[in-house]
Amino acid sequence: GSLEEIIFRMNMLHKLQRLGLYIVNPPKSIEYCADKYSLLTVLEENEVPVPRTVVTENVDEALRAFKELGGDVVVKPIFGSRGVGSARVTDLEVATRVFRAVRFSHGVIYIQEFIPHGFSDVRAFVIGNRVVAAMRRIARSWKTNVSQGAKPLPIKLDEKIEKIAVKSAGLIECKVAGVDILEGPKGCFVVEVNSQPGWRGLQSVTKVNIAEKIVDFILSELKK
């Protein structure tokens, strides 16, 4: 929707929450997840591993960051999902053109170090304070979104990654969340927390009835 529509709808959710309605997910959680920079700062401040990131309104600063981050970065829109608008940049001349274009069109340049991940990532589906299901997404390129053609595979998370996923969702009080994690040579990194996660791909590779789990969780919360 338009900016006005989005702001109006969020204001309505805040109003309903103030009236005492139980909302999943809380509007503040949705706002955190919609704003990559806001989410990143909360995760980083609470020692959740995230890729090194620079956010700036200055092209020269962005070019310095490009070099400091190893000359291999991902440029993302602060607002956006499913990998739309993201670009991997590995060339200084290309970086100059991309940063100028982003500065002109969006004003803010969001640059993140590229984490070598073998064209795969992990999606952990968190409900409440636990991971109810997870999948590995195998892609043909660095973008691992199922919406962009990645193939989902079932996976059993190790305890460390599960704790990171639950902590990431909990920090922003996101009751139902899809936490995206990259596994690289230097460890695992949270790259996104989704407050409105789709689960069609995940449901195709798990026996867990995700919709049922969400309903059960909400009903249990309403009884408190």
C-alpha positions in Angstrom: 0.0 0.0 0.0 0.9 3.7 0.0 2.8 5.3 2.8 -0.4 6.9 4.1 -2.2 3.5 4.0 0.6 1.8 5.9 0.8 4.5 8.6 -3.0 4.5 9.0 -3.1 0.8 9.4 -0.3 0.8 12.0 -2.0 3.6 13.9 -5.2 1.5 13.9 -3.3 -1.5 15.4 -1.8 0.7 18.1 -5.3 2.1 18.8 -6.8 -1.4 19.1 -3.9 -2.5 21.4 -4.5 0.5 23.6 -8.2 -0.5 23.8 -7.0 -3.8 25.3 -7.3 -6.1 22.3 -4.7 -8.9 22.0 -2.8 -8.5 18.7 -0.4 -10.9 17.1 2.0 -9.6 16.3 2.1 -6.4 18.4 2.3 -3.3 16.2 5.7 -2.4 17.7 7.1 -5.7 16.6 5.8 -5.2 13.1 7.5 -1.8 13.0 10.8 -3.2 14.1 10.7 -6.0 11.5 9.7 -3.5 8.7 12.7 -1.3 9.5 16.0 -3.2 8.9 18.1 -0.5 10.6 15.9 -0.4 13.7 15.9 -4.2 14.0 19.6 -4.5 13.4 20.4 -2.0 16.2 18.3 -3.9 18.7 19.9 -7.3 17.8 23.4 -5.9 17.9 22.9 -4.1 21.2 21.8 -7.4 22.7 24.8 -9.5 21.3 22.9 -11.3 18.6 25.3 -12.0 15.8 24.6 -9.9 12.7 26.6 -9.1 9.6 28.8 -6.0 9.8 26.7 -3.2 8.5 27.0 0.5 7.6 24.1 2.9 7.1 24.8 6.3 5.7 23.4 9.2 3.6 26.8 10.0 2.1 28.1 8.3 -1.0 31.8 8.8 0.0 31.2 7.2 3.3 29.4 4.3 1.6 32.4 3.8 -0.7 34.8 3.7 2.3 32.5 1.2 3.9 32.5 -0.9 0.7 36.3 -1.2 1.1 36.2 -1.8 4.8 33.7 -4.6 4.4 35.9 -6.4 2.1 34.7 -5.2 -1.3 31.8 -7.7 -1.3 28.6 -6.3 0.0 24.8 -6.5 -0.2 23.0 -3.2 -0.7 19.4 -3.4 0.7 16.5 -1.0 1.0 15.7 -0.3 4.7 12.1 -1.1 4.0 11.5 -4.2 1.9 11.2 -8.0 2.0 11.7 -11.2 0.0 15.0 -9.9 -1.4 13.3 -7.3 -3.6 15.6 -4.3 -4.2 18.7 -6.0 -2.8 21.9 -6.2 -4.9 25.2 -7.8 -4.3 28.1 -5.5 -5.3 31.7 -6.7 -5.7 33.2 -3.9 -8.0 34.2 -0.4 -6.9 33.0 1.2 -10.1 29.7 -0.6 -9.9 29.4 0.3 -6.2 29.9 4.0 -7.0 27.0 3.9 -9.5 24.8 1.9 -7.2 25.4 4.0 -4.2 24.7 7.2 -6.1 21.4 5.7 -7.5 20.3 4.6 -4.0 21.2 7.9 -2.5 19.1 9.7 -5.2 16.1 7.3 -5.0 16.0 6.4 -1.3 18.3 8.9 0.5 19.8 6.3 2.8 22.3 3.6 1.8 22.2 0.4 3.7 25.3 -1.7 3.2 26.0 -5.2 4.7 29.0 -7.4 4.4 28.4 -10.4 2.2 28.4 -13.6 4.2 29.6 -16.6 2.1 26.8 -19.1 2.7 26.9 -21.6 -0.1 23.6 -20.3 -1.6 21.6 -21.5 1.4 20.2 -20.2 4.7 18.0 -21.3 7.6 14.5 -20.2 8.3 13.4 -20.8 11.9 9.7 -20.5 12.6 9.2 -19.2 16.1 5.9 -19.3 18.0 6.0 -17.9 21.5 9.4 -18.9 23.0 10.3 -21.9 20.9 11.0 -22.9 17.3 8.2 -25.1 16.1 9.7 -25.9 12.7 12.6 -25.0 10.5 13.9 -25.4 7.0 17.0 -24.9 5.0 16.5 -23.0 1.7 18.7 -24.0 -1.2 19.0 -21.4 -4.0 20.7 -21.0 -7.3 22.2 -17.6 -6.4 23.0 -15.7 -3.2 19.3 -14.8 -2.7 17.7 -17.6 -0.7 14.0 -16.5 -0.6 11.5 -19.3 -1.5 9.6 -16.6 -3.4 12.6 -16.2 -5.7 12.9 -19.9 -6.4 14.8 -21.4 -3.5 14.1 -25.0 -2.6 13.0 -25.8 1.0 14.5 -28.8 2.8 13.6 -30.0 6.3 16.2 -29.4 9.0 16.7 -30.1 12.7 18.3 -27.0 14.2 21.1 -27.3 16.7 20.6 -25.8 20.1 22.8 -22.7 19.5 20.9 -21.6 16.4 17.5 -22.3 18.0 18.4 -20.1 21.0 19.5 -17.3 18.7 16.3 -17.5 16.7 14.1 -17.4 19.9 16.2 -14.6 21.4 15.9 -12.5 18.2 12.1 -12.8 18.1 11.8 -12.2 21.8 13.9 -9.0 21.8 11.2 -7.3 19.8 8.3 -9.2 21.4 7.4 -10.9 18.1 5.1 -13.8 19.0 5.0 -15.4 15.6 8.2 -14.9 13.6 10.3 -16.2 10.8 14.0 -15.7 11.7 16.4 -16.0 8.8 20.0 -17.1 9.6 23.0 -17.4 7.4 25.7 -19.9 8.3 29.1 -18.7 7.1 32.8 -19.5 7.7 32.9 -17.3 10.8 29.6 -18.5 12.4 25.9 -17.9 12.0 24.3 -14.4 11.6 20.7 -13.2 11.8 19.8 -11.3 8.7 16.1 -10.8 9.2 13.2 -11.3 11.5 9.8 -11.5 9.8 6.7 -10.5 11.7 4.4 -11.7 8.9 6.2 -14.9 7.8 4.7 -17.0 5.1 4.9 -20.8 5.7 3.9 -22.5 2.5 7.4 -23.6 1.7 8.1 -24.6 5.3 4.8 -26.5 5.6 5.7 -28.5 2.5 8.7 -30.1 4.3 7.4 -30.5 7.8 4.8 -32.6 9.5 4.0 -29.9 12.0 0.7 -28.2 11.3 1.9 -24.6 11.5 -1.5 -22.9 11.3 -2.8 -25.1 14.1 0.3 -24.2 16.2 -0.4 -20.5 15.7 -4.1 -20.9 16.7 -3.2 -23.0 19.7 -0.7 -20.4 20.9 -3.1 -17.5 20.5 -5.9 -19.4 22.4 -3.5 -20.2 25.2 -2.4 -16.6 25.4 -6.1 -15.4 25.6 -6.7 -17.7 28.6 -4.0 -16.0 30.6 
